[in-house]
């Protein structure tokens, strides 16, 4: 199994999301790894941790998601791995439910999300984003 932290979806991942017309709710499992210190590409010199930068993004994103009938289901610090083995642990796991894949895509494409993503980029060292759907 290959595991690779990334910042954005792959072209194939976006294509699969775009071509999926399911109207079922989806829950996104986020595994997040933060920079020790935030790194803003626009040159700002905020002396904060990656987690603090990401929290700026998460706070605004939560409001956007809730406005679109989504909800934050869980956020927690990752402590350890009980089954399996990986190199570095992620720092935080979060699960966000969206009313549909189309809603998720619409939210991601919004100018409001693009604007706040500066904090996400500054704070993250990498991420896994896993789409789940109820059985």
Backbone torsions as a table, in degrees:
resi	resn	phi	psi	omega
1	UNK	NA	127.2	177.0
2	UNK	-98.5	131.8	177.1
3	UNK	-123.1	127.7	-178.1
4	UNK	-138.3	118.9	173.2
5	UNK	-66.4	143.5	178.2
6	UNK	-145.3	176.0	179.7
7	UNK	-108.2	-30.8	-175.1
8	UNK	-135.8	158.1	178.3
9	UNK	-62.5	152.5	174.5
10	UNK	-74.1	163.9	176.0
11	UNK	-59.8	-42.8	179.2
12	UNK	-64.1	-40.2	179.0
13	UNK	-64.0	-43.0	177.9
14	UNK	-65.6	-39.9	179.1
15	UNK	-62.5	-43.3	179.4
16	UNK	-62.7	-40.5	178.9
17	UNK	-66.1	-43.9	-178.8
18	UNK	-65.3	-37.8	-176.5
19	UNK	-85.2	-3.1	-178.7
20	UNK	-93.2	118.9	-177.5
21	UNK	-100.2	13.8	-179.9
22	UNK	-58.1	139.9	177.3
23	UNK	-104.2	6.1	180.0
24	UNK	-72.7	147.6	174.2
25	UNK	-61.5	150.3	176.1
26	UNK	-128.6	147.2	174.7
27	UNK	-114.5	128.4	179.6
28	UNK	-98.3	120.0	175.1
29	UNK	-91.1	115.5	179.4
30	UNK	-103.4	124.7	170.6
31	UNK	-110.7	118.2	-168.9
32	UNK	-116.5	135.7	174.5
33	UNK	-120.7	127.0	-175.2
34	UNK	-103.9	150.4	171.4
35	UNK	-69.5	153.1	175.0
36	UNK	-63.9	-44.4	179.1
37	UNK	-126.4	136.9	179.4
38	UNK	-60.1	142.4	179.9
39	UNK	-128.3	100.5	-179.3
40	UNK	-88.5	125.3	-179.6
41	UNK	-69.0	-22.9	-178.6
42	UNK	-82.8	4.4	173.9
43	UNK	89.8	-4.5	179.4
44	UNK	-61.8	151.0	-172.5
45	UNK	-113.7	36.1	176.8
46	UNK	-58.5	123.9	-179.0
47	UNK	-91.8	75.6	-178.0
48	UNK	-133.9	164.7	178.1
49	UNK	-77.3	165.7	174.5
50	UNK	-61.0	-39.2	178.0
51	UNK	-60.9	-43.9	179.8
52	UNK	-63.7	-40.3	177.3
53	UNK	-63.4	-45.3	-179.4
54	UNK	-63.6	-35.5	179.0
55	UNK	-63.8	-31.3	174.1
56	UNK	-61.3	-44.3	177.7
57	UNK	-65.1	-48.9	-174.7
58	UNK	-62.4	-38.3	179.8
59	UNK	-62.7	-47.5	179.0
60	UNK	-68.8	-40.1	-178.3
61	UNK	-65.1	-38.1	178.9
62	UNK	-58.6	-43.4	178.7
63	UNK	-63.4	-41.2	179.4
64	UNK	-64.3	-47.1	-179.0
65	UNK	-61.6	-44.9	-179.1
66	UNK	-65.7	-35.5	177.4
67	UNK	-63.3	-26.8	179.5
68	UNK	-98.1	20.4	177.7
69	UNK	70.5	21.7	172.3
70	UNK	-95.4	175.4	178.3
71	UNK	-153.4	148.4	174.6
72	UNK	-81.4	117.0	-178.1
73	UNK	-91.1	-35.8	-175.4
74	UNK	-163.1	141.4	169.2
75	UNK	-141.3	131.3	179.1
76	UNK	-158.9	154.3	177.3
77	UNK	-72.9	133.6	177.8
78	UNK	-81.6	125.2	-175.2
79	UNK	-97.2	-45.3	-173.7
80	UNK	-167.7	171.8	175.8
81	UNK	-110.4	125.0	-178.6
82	UNK	-92.1	-40.6	178.8
83	UNK	-123.8	131.5	-179.6
84	UNK	95.7	-175.5	-176.8
85	UNK	-149.9	133.5	174.0
86	UNK	-137.8	164.6	178.1
87	UNK	-70.0	-92.7	178.4
88	UNK	-86.1	139.9	173.8
89	UNK	-79.5	151.9	168.9
90	UNK	-75.1	164.7	-178.2
91	UNK	-88.6	-39.1	-173.2
92	UNK	-140.3	144.4	170.0
93	UNK	-114.5	138.0	177.0
94	UNK	-138.8	143.4	176.8
95	UNK	-124.0	122.4	180.0
96	UNK	-121.2	131.0	179.0
97	UNK	-99.8	134.2	176.1
98	UNK	-116.2	147.5	-178.0
99	UNK	-63.6	-23.8	178.3
100	UNK	-167.9	168.6	174.8
101	UNK	-63.9	-36.8	179.3
102	UNK	-62.9	-40.0	177.6
103	UNK	-64.2	-43.3	177.9
104	UNK	-58.6	-48.2	-179.6
105	UNK	-62.5	-42.4	179.2
106	UNK	-61.7	-43.4	179.6
107	UNK	-63.1	-47.5	-178.8
108	UNK	-60.9	-32.7	-176.7
109	UNK	-84.1	-4.8	-175.2
110	UNK	-71.8	145.1	177.0
111	UNK	-59.1	-33.2	179.7
112	UNK	-61.8	-42.2	179.5
113	UNK	-70.7	-40.8	176.8
114	UNK	-58.0	-38.8	-179.0
115	UNK	-65.3	-42.9	-177.5
116	UNK	-82.1	-12.9	-177.3
117	UNK	-63.5	-15.7	176.6
118	UNK	-57.4	-36.0	179.8
119	UNK	-74.0	-37.4	176.7
120	UNK	-61.1	-49.4	-179.6
121	UNK	-63.2	-38.1	-179.5
122	UNK	-68.3	-32.2	-174.1
123	UNK	-92.2	-31.1	-173.7
124	UNK	-83.0	139.2	168.5
125	UNK	-98.1	-14.7	176.9
126	UNK	164.4	168.7	-174.4
127	UNK	-158.4	150.5	163.3
128	UNK	-114.9	135.7	177.3
129	UNK	-126.2	114.4	-173.0
130	UNK	-113.8	121.7	179.1
131	UNK	-82.4	128.5	176.0
132	UNK	-126.0	151.5	177.4
133	UNK	-138.5	140.4	-179.0
134	UNK	-58.1	150.3	178.2
135	UNK	-83.5	NA	NA
